[in-house]
Amino acid sequence: MINGTSGQMWAPFMTPETSLEFYSPEACRSMTLIYKESGTFEGIPTYRFVAPSTLFANGSVYPPNQGFCPCLESGIQNISTCRF
């Protein structure tokens, strides 16, 4: 299932409890970023979101990723079926 946006913009007034969902055509899947830390940029408050450690974990480590081929080592994903 495709979840999220194209990743170019999100709604204003987000909070650290918000997760960012987007679809990555390069990775052939939806991805979710999670809050890591707050900061500022030129006086503007910011939130930093990062990929969770489970993003590219294989299906035996993180069962929700089983549909992306549990046969590979964690950290890699076979995208040949949708890119070539």
Sequence and secondary structure as in RCSB ss.txt:
>XXXX:A:sequence
MINGTSGQMWAPFMTPETSLEFYSPEACRSMTLIYKESGTFEGIPTYRFVAPSTLFANGSVYPPNQGFCPCLESG
IQNISTCRF
>XXXX:A:secstr
   SB SS   SS  TT  EEEEETTTTEEEEEEEEEEEEETTEEEEEEE  TTTT  TTTSGGGGGG TTS TT
    HHHH 
